[in-house]
Amino acid sequence: MRQFSPMTTKSDLYQRHRFPPEMMSYCIWLYNSFSLSYRDVEKMMLYRGIFVTDEAIRHWCRKFIPI
């Protein structure tokens, strides 16, 4: 697991990702707040016209949610 220093900024965390940080945060929030599956979140984003895979959402949740 990647360790973050106290001086890590938000822009550093989301660096080199295809999607904007706000959209990734929204997907993570949906997954955690409503006990949805990754595929449910994927469908919700597809209804909004954003194509993102459930695997990408899983990766974001593992990376950005502290253990």
Secondary structure, 3 states (H helix, E strand, C coil): CCCCCCCCCHHHHCCCCCCCHHHHHHHHHHHHHCCCCHHHHHHHHHHCCCCCCHHHHHHHHHHHCCC
